[in-house]
Amino acid sequence: MRIAVIGAGVVGLAAAHALADDGHDVTVIDREGPAAGASRGNAGWLAHTDIDPIASPNMLRQVPGFLLDPLGPLAIRARYLLPILPWLTRLILASRPAQFARSVEALVSINALAMPAWDTLSTRLGMGAMIHRRGALFVFDTVARYEAGRVKATRQRAFGIPVDTLGPHELRQMEPGLSNALAGAAYYPSAAHVSDPRLVTEALFAAAGLRGIGFARATASAIATEGGLRVVCEGRDHIPADRVVIAAGAWSRPLALGLGDRIPLDTERGYNVSFPGADTQIARPVAFDGHGFVATPLATGLRIGGAVELAGLHLPPNHARTRALHTKATRFLRDVPAFETGTVWMGFRPCIPDSMPVIGHAAASRHVVYAFGHGHYGLTQSAATAGLVADLIAGRTPPIDLSPFSPTRF
Ligand SMILES: Cc1cc2nc3c(=O)[nH]c(=O)nc-3n(C[C@H](O)[C@H](O)[C@H](O)COP(=O)(O)OP(=O)(O)OC[C@H]3O[C@@H](n4cnc5c(N)ncnc54)[C@H](O)[C@@H]3O)c2cc1C
């Protein structure tokens, strides 16, 4: 079948490969090129061990404190407060204990597919060296946070996630580049990270070209279902297809709306600063619990960033936030390069209020499949999502229950 995949981010490209594996004639459509969106500059974690949705009772408890600090882990730009209110209401509802428990189960199911799917994809495409398997750390700067981390670790172990808790001495031995001020850590030995998310996405794109997957640089404005399925593109001929996959990240909402699906997709913007070529000081990714940022030792240099800003797709970035993250990092990491020597970036996480992606058929046509809304974990879940998309298109029974990811769940 001819399949058009809209979006050359990590999700769309992984899907294109899975569909080519099934023998389809695939064309990827992107208005810019590969890795133009969130897949370009993210933190690079393959964080299949993170099984807690952002929408959680714990998050709700922390929000008031976060909002008091305009440069803290969570901010809402005043001009975006009104537009984001319905989404926020859904987030609060999804944070209730019963929904939280259902979301954890769903995330456990998709995350269990994530590493095996990445292993298969990266091995098949000769990209194995781009996956670094050194685990990941969540570090705690107070004893209270450390104790809460131990409770969380017990819960995670019950879901089969390997996690070790480390005291300050063991942590220093593992990562001498971290400050002495830390109370301990949770170590996830099976977590991994990529050499650089942009390079990985570009490698997927290059490999796609080599195996005959087509590319069209075009802006998709709609999917026409009457009179033959096709992608309607701005200023150029429509692209006919037998099946269409929408993987346009944070920009997918209007395309789904055109098909009658009102999906509550918005963006949680994230910021970071990277120091290309700088000695990374740390051997594995580190998350600073309660502070909303992470540090990743990419092959291309140290990257520090994170945070969530609710400000939609159009307001300009506020890199005072990036500077604030950098300042915080200097408290916990030794020898962080000066902010001015780094490269700043802002990306648009495609976020659904219940913290789960949308993977399923469009209401208007079973010939259109959605694969977007992966929020904080799109790199992690991309290869797994790709397999699920291929299953939906082939009519195979997927290995997990897809109802928690259904576009009709809202
Ligand atoms: C600061 C930050 C840190 C992160 N860290 C991690 C992490 O460590 N691990 C992890 O798993 N995830 C992480 N994420 C999340 C991850 O980056 C995203 O979930 C993931 O990249 C989404 O991929 P995507 O392919 O769905 O979307 P994108 O990468 O945004 O790609 C969408 C593509 O669609 C194209 N497009 C959009 N609209 C159209 C249109 N109408 N026509 C044609 N083309 C279109 C765009 O040009 C773009 O190339 C992070 C995100 C941020 C912002």
The ligand as an SDF file (V2000), in Angstrom:
LIG
                    3D

 53 58  0  0  0  0  0  0  0  0999 V2000
   13.3300   19.8950   26.5000 C   0  0  0  0  0  0  0  0  0  0  0  0
   12.8030   18.5510   26.0780 C   0  0  0  0  0  0  0  0  0  0  0  0
   13.4020   17.3980   26.5580 C   0  0  0  0  0  0  0  0  0  0  0  0
   12.9160   16.1440   26.1960 C   0  0  0  0  0  0  0  0  0  0  0  0
   13.5750   15.0260   26.6210 N   0  0  0  0  0  0  0  0  0  0  0  0
   13.1380   13.8000   26.2330 C   0  0  0  0  0  0  0  0  0  0  0  0
   13.8500   12.6380   26.6100 C   0  0  0  0  0  0  0  0  0  0  0  0
   14.8950   12.7150   27.2470 O   0  0  0  0  0  0  0  0  0  0  0  0
   13.3560   11.4330   26.2420 N   0  0  0  0  0  0  0  0  0  0  0  0
   12.2060   11.3100   25.5190 C   0  0  0  0  0  0  0  0  0  0  0  0
   11.7600   10.1790   25.2720 O   0  0  0  0  0  0  0  0  0  0  0  0
   11.5240   12.4000   25.1010 N   0  0  0  0  0  0  0  0  0  0  0  0
   11.9670   13.6400   25.4330 C   0  0  0  0  0  0  0  0  0  0  0  0
   11.3020   14.7650   25.0430 N   0  0  0  0  0  0  0  0  0  0  0  0
   10.0730   14.6040   24.2650 C   0  0  0  0  0  0  0  0  0  0  0  0
   10.3640   14.2860   22.8120 C   0  0  0  0  0  0  0  0  0  0  0  0
   11.3020   15.1940   22.2940 O   0  0  0  0  0  0  0  0  0  0  0  0
    9.0780   14.3580   21.9930 C   0  0  0  0  0  0  0  0  0  0  0  0
    8.0430   13.6360   22.6150 O   0  0  0  0  0  0  0  0  0  0  0  0
    9.3080   13.7620   20.6080 C   0  0  0  0  0  0  0  0  0  0  0  0
   10.4360   14.3540   20.0120 O   0  0  0  0  0  0  0  0  0  0  0  0
    8.0840   13.9580   19.7240 C   0  0  0  0  0  0  0  0  0  0  0  0
    8.4330   13.4640   18.4530 O   0  0  0  0  0  0  0  0  0  0  0  0
    7.4440   13.6410   17.2410 P   0  0  0  0  0  0  0  0  0  0  0  0
    8.0640   12.9610   16.0920 O   0  0  0  0  0  0  0  0  0  0  0  0
    6.0620   13.2320   17.6640 O   0  0  0  0  0  0  0  0  0  0  0  0
    7.3370   15.2210   17.0230 O   0  0  0  0  0  0  0  0  0  0  0  0
    8.4140   16.2610   16.4810 P   0  0  0  0  0  0  0  0  0  0  0  0
    9.7930   15.8400   16.7120 O   0  0  0  0  0  0  0  0  0  0  0  0
    8.0160   17.5980   17.0100 O   0  0  0  0  0  0  0  0  0  0  0  0
    8.2000   16.2190   14.9030 O   0  0  0  0  0  0  0  0  0  0  0  0
    7.0390   16.7070   14.2970 C   0  0  0  0  0  0  0  0  0  0  0  0
    7.4080   16.9980   12.8460 C   0  0  0  0  0  0  0  0  0  0  0  0
    6.2080   17.2930   12.1450 O   0  0  0  0  0  0  0  0  0  0  0  0
    6.4720   18.3470   11.2270 C   0  0  0  0  0  0  0  0  0  0  0  0
    5.1910   18.9900   10.9530 N   0  0  0  0  0  0  0  0  0  0  0  0
    4.3630   19.5810   11.8430 C   0  0  0  0  0  0  0  0  0  0  0  0
    3.2450   19.9960   11.2300 N   0  0  0  0  0  0  0  0  0  0  0  0
    3.3740   19.6580    9.9240 C   0  0  0  0  0  0  0  0  0  0  0  0
    2.5280   19.8280    8.8000 C   0  0  0  0  0  0  0  0  0  0  0  0
    1.3230   20.4110    8.8900 N   0  0  0  0  0  0  0  0  0  0  0  0
    2.9720   19.3650    7.5960 N   0  0  0  0  0  0  0  0  0  0  0  0
    4.1870   18.7720    7.4740 C   0  0  0  0  0  0  0  0  0  0  0  0
    5.0220   18.6010    8.5270 N   0  0  0  0  0  0  0  0  0  0  0  0
    4.6090   19.0190    9.7470 C   0  0  0  0  0  0  0  0  0  0  0  0
    7.4700   19.2370   11.9550 C   0  0  0  0  0  0  0  0  0  0  0  0
    8.2210   20.0150   11.0260 O   0  0  0  0  0  0  0  0  0  0  0  0
    8.3230   18.2180   12.7000 C   0  0  0  0  0  0  0  0  0  0  0  0
    9.4560   17.8430   11.9510 O   0  0  0  0  0  0  0  0  0  0  0  0
   11.7660   16.0410   25.3650 C   0  0  0  0  0  0  0  0  0  0  0  0
   11.2020   17.2060   24.8430 C   0  0  0  0  0  0  0  0  0  0  0  0
   11.7040   18.4520   25.1870 C   0  0  0  0  0  0  0  0  0  0  0  0
   11.0700   19.6800   24.6010 C   0  0  0  0  0  0  0  0  0  0  0  0
  1  2  1  0
  2  3  1  0
  2 52  2  0
  3  4  2  0
  4  5  1  0
  4 50  1  0
  5  6  2  0
  6  7  1  0
  6 13  1  0
  7  8  2  0
  7  9  1  0
  9 10  1  0
 10 11  2  0
 10 12  1  0
 12 13  2  0
 13 14  1  0
 14 15  1  0
 14 50  1  0
 15 16  1  0
 16 17  1  0
 16 18  1  0
 18 19  1  0
 18 20  1  0
 20 21  1  0
 20 22  1  0
 22 23  1  0
 23 24  1  0
 24 25  2  0
 24 26  1  0
 24 27  1  0
 27 28  1  0
 28 29  2  0
 28 30  1  0
 28 31  1  0
 31 32  1  0
 32 33  1  0
 33 34  1  0
 33 48  1  0
 34 35  1  0
 35 36  1  0
 35 46  1  0
 36 37  1  0
 36 45  1  0
 37 38  2  0
 38 39  1  0
 39 40  1  0
 39 45  2  0
 40 41  1  0
 40 42  2  0
 42 43  1  0
 43 44  2  0
 44 45  1  0
 46 47  1  0
 46 48  1  0
 48 49  1  0
 50 51  2  0
 51 52  1  0
 52 53  1  0
M  END
$$$$
